Amino acid sequence: MRNDLRLARAATSALFFGNGFLIGTWAAQLPRFKAALRLTDGELSFALLAFGLGAVLLMPFIGWVTAALGSGRVAVVSAFAFAGTLLLPGFAPTLAALVLASFVAGACNGTMDVSMNTNATLVERGWGQAIMSSFHAFFSLGGLLGAAASGALIAWGLDIVPTLLLSCGLTALLFLAASFFAISETTRVAGSHGFALPRRGILALAGLTLLCFLVEGAMVDWSAIYLQTVAGASLEKAVSGFAAFSLTMTICRFMGDFAVRALGRTRTLMVGGCLAALGIGLSIVVPQPVAVTIGFALIGLGLANVVPVLFSTAGETPGVAPSMGVAMVATLGYAGLLLGPPLIGFGADLLGLRPMFCLLMLCALVIVLVARQVLRPSMV
């Protein structure tokens, strides 16, 4: 069983890596979608809104489906679906088509996110010690390499569609390998229904998840555009911001399990929020490519272990199946991805992109201020 568990951990890590790679690919293509369709920041926000909306609308039901069918099976199927549907935005000839394609891809991503995090809690429980941060580290590593690969393909002059075909095709092969070793629950949750309302104890966790995802979503969707339009970086170098964010997040998450054990969950959230606020402030005060890239790196360092801590906590909620707990937090938490990037875009049309980053700094500061009230004393 121990060897099977190692293979299961490797398979789950591969799913996280592949998901991150696809998200990194998506992030790197956003400036190209904007340029190809001649969109304003506000118009691009409709596509970002659709991507988040597709995820959020399905999440109340994903926990039930995952509990009924098994997290490993749902994670693998949704992984292939996400790799396939992420091709659709590349073929979109109009803003309306881009919005529809983004909605479908977002729905597949949301399904994959809940199911693979649930599978990670299953493997973590069998492993016998905290390893959730390592799974999220592979997600961040995938995001880093996905953005870097897209940046290289852009520099080589490859168009949007061939870039997506290459990235999605290679990722699908990784998912195929993972499908042979992913494990699922051996018991099913009886008496569950398709819609899961969040319990009172989970609402506070979901609130922090929302704030964290709002900032992370802004890094995914707006970091390259911020560097290009505010800091004056070239299109090829604009992906360096998201790459720096992903790099520091990856490094910190690989050390995250040790950090959480040393600091405790509450202090991990508080220190992380402080570092994220510092990074956002630097990118606002010094809008130069190098300074902004350093600021984005600090954001990744600070937020690295916030979501793993919150998801692990949700998966341990007494009286709730892990898939339902994760889905409850993810449903409200992903409202940050749903509302944040479009809010930044619409606000940027009115005030400019740089002032809207002040909203992100406020989110990071709120994480610092309320973390101790959100987690139970036993988690400090």
One Martini backbone bead per residue (centre of mass of N, CA, C, O) as a GRO file, in nm:
protein
  380
    1MET     BB    1   0.055   0.063  -0.017
    2ARG     BB    2   0.294   0.259  -0.009
    3ASN     BB    3   0.350   0.252  -0.313
    4ASP     BB    4   0.066   0.345  -0.398
    5LEU     BB    5   0.088   0.618  -0.247
    6ARG     BB    6   0.320   0.730  -0.410
    7LEU     BB    7   0.176   0.720  -0.683
    8ALA     BB    8  -0.061   0.898  -0.595
    9ARG     BB    9   0.108   1.146  -0.532
   10ALA     BB   10   0.223   1.178  -0.816
   11ALA     BB   11  -0.048   1.208  -0.962
   12THR     BB   12  -0.150   1.458  -0.807
   13SER     BB   13   0.092   1.635  -0.878
   14ALA     BB   14   0.039   1.626  -1.185
   15LEU     BB   15  -0.233   1.769  -1.176
   16PHE     BB   16  -0.131   2.031  -1.053
   17PHE     BB   17   0.078   2.095  -1.267
   18GLY     BB   18  -0.111   2.099  -1.515
   19ASN     BB   19  -0.298   2.320  -1.413
   20GLY     BB   20  -0.079   2.538  -1.388
   21PHE     BB   21   0.015   2.534  -1.683
   22LEU     BB   22  -0.256   2.627  -1.801
   23ILE     BB   23  -0.277   2.892  -1.642
   24GLY     BB   24  -0.011   3.011  -1.751
   25THR     BB   25  -0.099   3.009  -2.043
   26TRP     BB   26  -0.345   3.191  -2.013
   27ALA     BB   27  -0.197   3.440  -1.896
   28ALA     BB   28   0.001   3.482  -2.145
   29GLN     BB   29  -0.248   3.527  -2.361
   30LEU     BB   30  -0.411   3.782  -2.285
   31PRO     BB   31  -0.262   4.006  -2.447
   32ARG     BB   32  -0.329   3.864  -2.721
   33PHE     BB   33  -0.632   3.876  -2.708
   34LYS     BB   34  -0.649   4.181  -2.683
   35ALA     BB   35  -0.499   4.248  -2.950
   36ALA     BB   36  -0.658   4.072  -3.160
   37LEU     BB   37  -0.953   4.215  -3.061
   38ARG     BB   38  -0.931   4.503  -2.955
   39LEU     BB   39  -0.929   4.546  -2.636
   40THR     BB   40  -1.022   4.646  -2.347
   41ASP     BB   41  -1.009   4.608  -2.019
   42GLY     BB   42  -1.318   4.578  -1.987
   43GLU     BB   43  -1.362   4.364  -2.212
   44LEU     BB   44  -1.170   4.149  -2.095
   45SER     BB   45  -1.336   4.112  -1.828
   46PHE     BB   46  -1.558   3.930  -1.946
   47ALA     BB   47  -1.375   3.682  -1.979
   48LEU     BB   48  -1.288   3.663  -1.680
   49LEU     BB   49  -1.572   3.636  -1.567
   50ALA     BB   50  -1.645   3.374  -1.719
   51PHE     BB   51  -1.427   3.192  -1.598
   52GLY     BB   52  -1.528   3.220  -1.302
   53LEU     BB   53  -1.831   3.151  -1.344
   54GLY     BB   54  -1.796   2.859  -1.440
   55ALA     BB   55  -1.688   2.762  -1.165
   56VAL     BB   56  -1.901   2.864  -0.953
   57LEU     BB   57  -2.168   2.731  -1.063
   58LEU     BB   58  -2.057   2.424  -1.009
   59MET     BB   59  -1.945   2.391  -0.711
   60PRO     BB   60  -2.204   2.305  -0.544
   61PHE     BB   61  -2.190   2.010  -0.712
   62ILE     BB   62  -1.900   1.888  -0.705
   63GLY     BB   63  -1.891   1.763  -0.423
   64TRP     BB   64  -2.106   1.548  -0.481
   65VAL     BB   65  -1.977   1.412  -0.727
   66THR     BB   66  -1.710   1.339  -0.587
   67ALA     BB   67  -1.839   1.164  -0.362
   68ALA     BB   68  -1.981   0.960  -0.566
   69LEU     BB   69  -1.718   0.895  -0.775
   70GLY     BB   70  -1.453   1.021  -0.702
   71SER     BB   71  -1.177   1.220  -0.709
   72GLY     BB   72  -0.995   1.082  -0.920
   73ARG     BB   73  -1.194   1.061  -1.155
   74VAL     BB   74  -1.278   1.360  -1.172
   75ALA     BB   75  -0.996   1.481  -1.209
   76VAL     BB   76  -0.922   1.342  -1.477
   77VAL     BB   77  -1.159   1.426  -1.654
   78SER     BB   78  -1.130   1.738  -1.604
   79ALA     BB   79  -0.844   1.762  -1.716
   80PHE     BB   80  -0.908   1.692  -2.009
   81ALA     BB   81  -1.122   1.914  -2.043
   82PHE     BB   82  -0.938   2.158  -1.991
   83ALA     BB   83  -0.732   2.105  -2.217
   84GLY     BB   84  -0.948   2.127  -2.445
   85THR     BB   85  -1.099   2.409  -2.376
   86LEU     BB   86  -0.842   2.601  -2.390
   87LEU     BB   87  -0.851   2.622  -2.706
   88LEU     BB   88  -1.101   2.804  -2.770
   89PRO     BB   89  -0.996   3.105  -2.737
   90GLY     BB   90  -0.802   3.089  -2.993
   91PHE     BB   91  -1.076   3.083  -3.198
   92ALA     BB   92  -1.183   3.356  -3.128
   93PRO     BB   93  -1.336   3.627  -3.323
   94THR     BB   94  -1.483   3.738  -3.063
   95LEU     BB   95  -1.592   3.844  -2.767
   96ALA     BB   96  -1.828   3.646  -2.735
   97ALA     BB   97  -1.660   3.390  -2.792
   98LEU     BB   98  -1.457   3.433  -2.562
   99VAL     BB   99  -1.660   3.420  -2.332
  100LEU     BB  100  -1.767   3.133  -2.387
  101ALA     BB  101  -1.495   2.984  -2.378
  102SER     BB  102  -1.423   3.075  -2.088
  103PHE     BB  103  -1.659   2.941  -1.945
  104VAL     BB  104  -1.594   2.647  -2.015
  105ALA     BB  105  -1.305   2.640  -1.904
  106GLY     BB  106  -1.381   2.726  -1.613
  107ALA     BB  107  -1.559   2.483  -1.543
  108CYS     BB  108  -1.332   2.273  -1.568
  109ASN     BB  109  -1.141   2.400  -1.361
  110GLY     BB  110  -1.328   2.387  -1.114
  111THR     BB  111  -1.359   2.081  -1.110
  112MET     BB  112  -1.058   2.018  -1.080
  113ASP     BB  113  -0.998   2.172  -0.820
  114VAL     BB  114  -1.181   2.022  -0.621
  115SER     BB  115  -1.097   1.725  -0.684
  116MET     BB  116  -0.783   1.752  -0.637
  117ASN     BB  117  -0.803   1.856  -0.343
  118THR     BB  118  -0.952   1.613  -0.236
  119ASN     BB  119  -0.734   1.407  -0.318
  120ALA     BB  120  -0.513   1.536  -0.141
  121THR     BB  121  -0.654   1.473   0.133
  122LEU     BB  122  -0.645   1.167   0.095
  123VAL     BB  123  -0.338   1.135   0.072
  124GLU     BB  124  -0.265   1.282   0.335
  125ARG     BB  125  -0.407   1.086   0.524
  126GLY     BB  126  -0.237   0.835   0.437
  127TRP     BB  127   0.047   0.961   0.502
  128GLY     BB  128   0.031   1.122   0.807
  129GLN     BB  129   0.102   1.415   0.686
  130ALA     BB  130   0.186   1.721   0.584
  131ILE     BB  131   0.133   1.785   0.201
  132MET     BB  132  -0.029   2.018   0.062
  133SER     BB  133   0.191   2.225  -0.027
  134SER     BB  134   0.325   2.040  -0.241
  135PHE     BB  135   0.093   2.042  -0.441
  136HIS     BB  136   0.091   2.354  -0.478
  137ALA     BB  137   0.378   2.364  -0.584
  138PHE     BB  138   0.315   2.223  -0.855
  139PHE     BB  139   0.126   2.439  -0.951
  140SER     BB  140   0.335   2.670  -0.953
  141LEU     BB  141   0.536   2.532  -1.138
  142GLY     BB  142   0.343   2.518  -1.375
  143GLY     BB  143   0.295   2.822  -1.402
  144LEU     BB  144   0.586   2.898  -1.457
  145LEU     BB  145   0.630   2.711  -1.712
  146GLY     BB  146   0.390   2.811  -1.877
  147ALA     BB  147   0.481   3.108  -1.899
  148ALA     BB  148   0.767   3.054  -2.010
  149ALA     BB  149   0.686   2.897  -2.263
  150SER     BB  150   0.510   3.121  -2.385
  151GLY     BB  151   0.732   3.334  -2.400
  152ALA     BB  152   0.910   3.172  -2.596
  153LEU     BB  153   0.696   3.140  -2.824
  154ILE     BB  154   0.661   3.440  -2.871
  155ALA     BB  155   0.959   3.501  -2.944
  156TRP     BB  156   0.935   3.286  -3.195
  157GLY     BB  157   0.637   3.354  -3.335
  158LEU     BB  158   0.403   3.204  -3.220
  159ASP     BB  159   0.092   3.153  -3.229
  160ILE     BB  160  -0.179   3.100  -3.043
  161VAL     BB  161  -0.280   2.820  -3.138
  162PRO     BB  162  -0.008   2.660  -3.137
  163THR     BB  163   0.048   2.714  -2.839
  164LEU     BB  164  -0.205   2.568  -2.727
  165LEU     BB  165  -0.164   2.294  -2.859
  166LEU     BB  166   0.107   2.228  -2.727
  167SER     BB  167   0.033   2.266  -2.427
  168CYS     BB  168  -0.225   2.082  -2.414
  169GLY     BB  169  -0.102   1.822  -2.527
  170LEU     BB  170   0.120   1.774  -2.313
  171THR     BB  171  -0.071   1.776  -2.069
  172ALA     BB  172  -0.246   1.531  -2.153
  173LEU     BB  173  -0.017   1.325  -2.122
  174LEU     BB  174   0.014   1.363  -1.818
  175PHE     BB  175  -0.277   1.280  -1.745
  176LEU     BB  176  -0.256   0.995  -1.854
  177ALA     BB  177  -0.043   0.896  -1.653
  178ALA     BB  178  -0.207   0.968  -1.392
  179SER     BB  179  -0.463   0.779  -1.437
  180PHE     BB  180  -0.317   0.501  -1.335
  181PHE     BB  181  -0.269   0.621  -1.006
  182ALA     BB  182  -0.521   0.727  -0.917
  183ILE     BB  183  -0.719   0.774  -0.633
  184SER     BB  184  -1.009   0.669  -0.449
  185GLU     BB  185  -1.267   0.634  -0.275
  186THR     BB  186  -1.419   0.360  -0.086
  187THR     BB  187  -1.636   0.568   0.000
  188ARG     BB  188  -1.957   0.704   0.037
  189VAL     BB  189  -2.186   0.963   0.051
  190ALA     BB  190  -2.463   0.974   0.236
  191GLY     BB  191  -2.732   1.196   0.189
  192SER     BB  192  -2.661   1.368  -0.039
  193HIS     BB  193  -2.665   1.667  -0.221
  194GLY     BB  194  -2.616   1.885  -0.490
  195PHE     BB  195  -2.635   2.118  -0.265
  196ALA     BB  196  -2.390   2.321  -0.084
  197LEU     BB  197  -2.406   2.478   0.205
  198PRO     BB  198  -2.249   2.679   0.408
  199ARG     BB  199  -2.116   2.676   0.701
  200ARG     BB  200  -2.044   2.882   0.953
  201GLY     BB  201  -1.743   2.780   1.004
  202ILE     BB  202  -1.664   2.827   0.683
  203LEU     BB  203  -1.706   3.128   0.609
  204ALA     BB  204  -1.435   3.243   0.710
  205LEU     BB  205  -1.257   3.076   0.527
  206ALA     BB  206  -1.388   3.180   0.264
  207GLY     BB  207  -1.312   3.477   0.298
  208LEU     BB  208  -1.002   3.436   0.280
  209THR     BB  209  -1.006   3.292   0.009
  210LEU     BB  210  -1.122   3.525  -0.151
  211LEU     BB  211  -0.888   3.726  -0.104
  212CYS     BB  212  -0.662   3.549  -0.217
  213PHE     BB  213  -0.790   3.500  -0.501
  214LEU     BB  214  -0.801   3.790  -0.586
  215VAL     BB  215  -0.495   3.828  -0.598
  216GLU     BB  216  -0.420   3.584  -0.772
  217GLY     BB  217  -0.600   3.661  -1.013
  218ALA     BB  218  -0.450   3.924  -1.074
  219MET     BB  219  -0.182   3.788  -1.143
  220VAL     BB  220  -0.283   3.618  -1.377
  221ASP     BB  221  -0.450   3.857  -1.546
  222TRP     BB  222  -0.254   4.144  -1.478
  223SER     BB  223   0.058   4.131  -1.469
  224ALA     BB  224   0.134   4.163  -1.770
  225ILE     BB  225  -0.028   4.426  -1.817
  226TYR     BB  226   0.106   4.597  -1.602
  227LEU     BB  227   0.393   4.582  -1.714
  228GLN     BB  228   0.319   4.701  -1.996
  229THR     BB  229   0.135   4.969  -1.917
  230VAL     BB  230   0.288   5.078  -1.650
  231ALA     BB  231   0.609   4.978  -1.672
  232GLY     BB  232   0.703   4.930  -1.989
  233ALA     BB  233   0.705   4.651  -2.094
  234SER     BB  234   0.743   4.407  -2.291
  235LEU     BB  235   0.580   4.138  -2.408
  236GLU     BB  236   0.804   3.930  -2.336
  237LYS     BB  237   0.853   4.061  -2.032
  238ALA     BB  238   0.563   4.056  -1.901
  239VAL     BB  239   0.582   3.750  -1.785
  240SER     BB  240   0.779   3.795  -1.539
  241GLY     BB  241   0.578   3.849  -1.313
  242PHE     BB  242   0.438   3.570  -1.303
  243ALA     BB  243   0.700   3.412  -1.277
  244ALA     BB  244   0.789   3.533  -1.004
  245PHE     BB  245   0.537   3.455  -0.849
  246SER     BB  246   0.564   3.145  -0.904
  247LEU     BB  247   0.849   3.097  -0.795
  248THR     BB  248   0.810   3.182  -0.495
  249MET     BB  249   0.568   2.999  -0.447
  250THR     BB  250   0.709   2.734  -0.503
  251ILE     BB  251   0.937   2.744  -0.295
  252CYS     BB  252   0.752   2.790  -0.044
  253ARG     BB  253   0.575   2.531  -0.082
  254PHE     BB  254   0.807   2.322  -0.050
  255MET     BB  255   0.835   2.457   0.260
  256GLY     BB  256   0.545   2.471   0.392
  257ASP     BB  257   0.514   2.234   0.592
  258PHE     BB  258   0.735   2.338   0.780
  259ALA     BB  259   0.621   2.624   0.830
  260VAL     BB  260   0.353   2.540   0.960
  261ARG     BB  261   0.480   2.379   1.196
  262ALA     BB  262   0.648   2.627   1.308
  263LEU     BB  263   0.411   2.867   1.308
  264GLY     BB  264   0.146   2.801   1.220
  265ARG     BB  265  -0.143   2.893   1.074
  266THR     BB  266  -0.183   3.184   1.164
  267ARG     BB  267   0.106   3.296   1.114
  268THR     BB  268   0.114   3.224   0.819
  269LEU     BB  269  -0.106   3.426   0.737
  270MET     BB  270   0.017   3.690   0.854
  271VAL     BB  271   0.291   3.691   0.712
  272GLY     BB  272   0.181   3.663   0.426
  273GLY     BB  273   0.015   3.926   0.417
  274CYS     BB  274   0.252   4.121   0.460
  275LEU     BB  275   0.417   4.046   0.207
  276ALA     BB  276   0.196   4.107   0.000
  277ALA     BB  277   0.157   4.408   0.071
  278LEU     BB  278   0.448   4.491   0.009
  279GLY     BB  279   0.449   4.410  -0.294
  280ILE     BB  280   0.215   4.588  -0.386
  281GLY     BB  281   0.333   4.858  -0.292
  282LEU     BB  282   0.583   4.851  -0.474
  283SER     BB  283   0.425   4.845  -0.751
  284ILE     BB  284   0.298   5.129  -0.698
  285VAL     BB  285   0.542   5.319  -0.621
  286VAL     BB  286   0.735   5.141  -0.840
  287PRO     BB  287   0.679   5.161  -1.192
  288GLN     BB  288   0.905   4.928  -1.258
  289PRO     BB  289   1.000   4.638  -1.381
  290VAL     BB  290   1.182   4.541  -1.145
  291ALA     BB  291   1.004   4.627  -0.903
  292VAL     BB  292   0.748   4.476  -0.986
  293THR     BB  293   0.871   4.194  -0.993
  294ILE     BB  294   0.948   4.192  -0.695
  295GLY     BB  295   0.664   4.238  -0.588
  296PHE     BB  296   0.543   3.976  -0.709
  297ALA     BB  297   0.733   3.789  -0.552
  298LEU     BB  298   0.624   3.867  -0.269
  299ILE     BB  299   0.339   3.771  -0.314
  300GLY     BB  300   0.410   3.473  -0.355
  301LEU     BB  301   0.546   3.435  -0.079
  302GLY     BB  302   0.294   3.513   0.098
  303LEU     BB  303   0.059   3.321  -0.050
  304ALA     BB  304   0.154   3.025  -0.071
  305ASN     BB  305   0.005   2.901   0.221
  306VAL     BB  306  -0.291   2.990   0.242
  307VAL     BB  307  -0.463   2.787   0.077
  308PRO     BB  308  -0.362   2.520   0.197
  309VAL     BB  309  -0.462   2.583   0.483
  310LEU     BB  310  -0.765   2.627   0.412
  311PHE     BB  311  -0.818   2.351   0.273
  312SER     BB  312  -0.734   2.167   0.504
  313THR     BB  313  -0.937   2.278   0.707
  314ALA     BB  314  -1.192   2.212   0.542
  315GLY     BB  315  -1.123   1.893   0.524
  316GLU     BB  316  -1.158   1.884   0.867
  317THR     BB  317  -1.451   1.910   0.898
  318PRO     BB  318  -1.682   1.822   1.102
  319GLY     BB  319  -1.930   1.625   0.940
  320VAL     BB  320  -1.760   1.652   0.663
  321ALA     BB  321  -1.681   1.590   0.367
  322PRO     BB  322  -1.405   1.680   0.203
  323SER     BB  323  -1.546   1.763  -0.065
  324MET     BB  324  -1.752   1.955   0.073
  325GLY     BB  325  -1.556   2.145   0.218
  326VAL     BB  326  -1.402   2.238  -0.030
  327ALA     BB  327  -1.649   2.338  -0.193
  328MET     BB  328  -1.745   2.555   0.001
  329VAL     BB  329  -1.488   2.729  -0.009
  330ALA     BB  330  -1.458   2.747  -0.319
  331THR     BB  331  -1.720   2.887  -0.390
  332LEU     BB  332  -1.651   3.154  -0.234
  333GLY     BB  333  -1.354   3.191  -0.307
  334TYR     BB  334  -1.404   3.214  -0.626
  335ALA     BB  335  -1.521   3.499  -0.614
  336GLY     BB  336  -1.246   3.632  -0.646
  337LEU     BB  337  -1.210   3.538  -0.942
  338LEU     BB  338  -1.479   3.657  -1.041
  339LEU     BB  339  -1.451   3.967  -0.928
  340GLY     BB  340  -1.162   4.078  -0.939
  341PRO     BB  341  -1.058   4.109  -1.237
  342PRO     BB  342  -1.304   4.272  -1.342
  343LEU     BB  343  -1.282   4.498  -1.134
  344ILE     BB  344  -1.006   4.592  -1.227
  345GLY     BB  345  -1.088   4.656  -1.520
  346PHE     BB  346  -1.320   4.858  -1.474
  347GLY     BB  347  -1.149   5.048  -1.294
  348ALA     BB  348  -0.927   5.104  -1.509
  349ASP     BB  349  -1.113   5.266  -1.702
  350LEU     BB  350  -1.150   5.497  -1.478
  351LEU     BB  351  -0.850   5.509  -1.302
  352GLY     BB  352  -0.665   5.277  -1.346
  353LEU     BB  353  -0.452   5.018  -1.272
  354ARG     BB  354  -0.280   5.120  -1.034
  355PRO     BB  355  -0.506   5.203  -0.825
  356MET     BB  356  -0.639   4.910  -0.813
  357PHE     BB  357  -0.402   4.779  -0.639
  358CYS     BB  358  -0.505   4.883  -0.363
  359LEU     BB  359  -0.716   4.659  -0.324
  360LEU     BB  360  -0.510   4.430  -0.287
  361MET     BB  361  -0.374   4.542  -0.032
  362LEU     BB  362  -0.627   4.530   0.144
  363CYS     BB  363  -0.664   4.224   0.136
  364ALA     BB  364  -0.394   4.152   0.274
  365LEU     BB  365  -0.453   4.309   0.541
  366VAL     BB  366  -0.704   4.149   0.626
  367ILE     BB  367  -0.564   3.881   0.669
  368VAL     BB  368  -0.393   3.980   0.906
  369LEU     BB  369  -0.632   4.085   1.099
  370VAL     BB  370  -0.829   3.798   1.089
  371ALA     BB  371  -0.684   3.524   1.133
  372ARG     BB  372  -0.722   3.479   1.447
  373GLN     BB  373  -1.045   3.472   1.424
  374VAL     BB  374  -1.079   3.227   1.218
  375LEU     BB  375  -0.907   3.041   1.372
  376ARG     BB  376  -0.869   2.807   1.580
  377PRO     BB  377  -0.680   2.770   1.859
  378SER     BB  378  -0.565   2.480   1.765
  379MET     BB  379  -0.427   2.630   1.493
  380VAL     BB  380  -0.193   2.824   1.611
   0.00000   0.00000   0.00000
